Structure formats: structure tokens, C-alpha cells
């Protein structure tokens, strides 16, 4: 096998990729902040916060880990509710 040198991407492609990443980050943080505000304000914070984290998880490891913790906590709550409602 021959080792070919890595081809350089066109500067426009690199710029578009960076712009796409920036848009995802801005939208993700905006939705996350709105969700956090919904903890005190009326609104479905438990739905909006994971959506913001899911968008941010495409770019950041910390958001992926936090989203996993959120999902695990939600599953634990669901399981405890279902287990408590079972007839004896």
C-alpha cells in the first residue's frame, strides 16, 4: 500500500463546515437556555432540555454524557413508577 498525502480541502468547504458547526452550537445552547428557563417558567422543560442537549451532543462530549445521565435518570424514574404500580 502506498501512503498518499492527505488532500487539502477547499477553503470554502472548510468555512461551510465551520459555519454549520457554529449554527448547531448556537441553536443547541439557545434551546438549552430556554429549557433551563422553563424550570421556573411555565413550559415543558423536561422535553426542551434534552432536545438542546441532543443538538449539542453532536459537537461536544460533555453534552453527550449529560444527555446519557438525563436519559438514565428518566428511565430510573419510569421504572420506579411502573414497579410501584404493580399489584401485589
N, C-alpha and C positions, 0 to 999 in steps of 0.2 A: 504494500500500500504506500502510496505517496502522500506526504503531508503537504496539502495545498495551503497556501496562506489564506487567512480569513479575508473574505472580500469586505471592503468597506461599504456601509450603507450610504445611500444618497442622503445628503443633509436634510432634504425635505422630509424624507421618511422618518428620520430621527426626530425632527421637530414635531411631526404629526403624532408620533408615539408619545413624546413628552407632553404634548397638549392633551392627548387622550387621558394620560395618567393624571394630569393636573385636574381635568374636569371630573374624573372619578373621585379624586380625593376631596375636591370642593363639595361635590354633591353628597358624598358619604358623610363628611363632617357636618354639613348643613342638616341632613336628615337626623343624624345622631344628636345634635344640639336641640333640634325641635323635639325629639323624643324625650330627652332629658328634661326639657321644659314641661313636657306633658305629665311628668311625675307630679308636679304641683298644679298644673293647669288641667282643665278637662280635655281628655283625649286618650286614645289607645296607646299609651307609652310602651306597653309590653309587646306591641306589634311593630311600632315605629323604630324603637331602639335596635332590635335585631336586623331590621332592613338596612339601617345605616351601617351597622357592623358588618353585614354581609357584603355591602359595597366596598367598605374599607378593607375587608379581608382579602379582596383580590389584589391588594397592593401591600398590605402590612401584615407581618406575622403576629404582632400583638393583638390585632383586631380578630384574626382567625382564632387565637387562643381564647380571647374573651367571648367570642361568639360560641365556641365549644362549651365554655363554662356556663353560659346562659342557657344553651340547649340542654346540657346535663341537669342543671337546676330545674328547668321546666319539666323534664322527664321525671325527675325525682318527685316533684310536686304532683304530677299527674298520677304516678304510680302509687303514691301515698293516699291520694283521694280514692282511686279505684280499689285499693286494698281495704280501706276503711269502710267502704260501702258494700262489701261482700257480706252476704248473710252468714251467720254462724251455724 
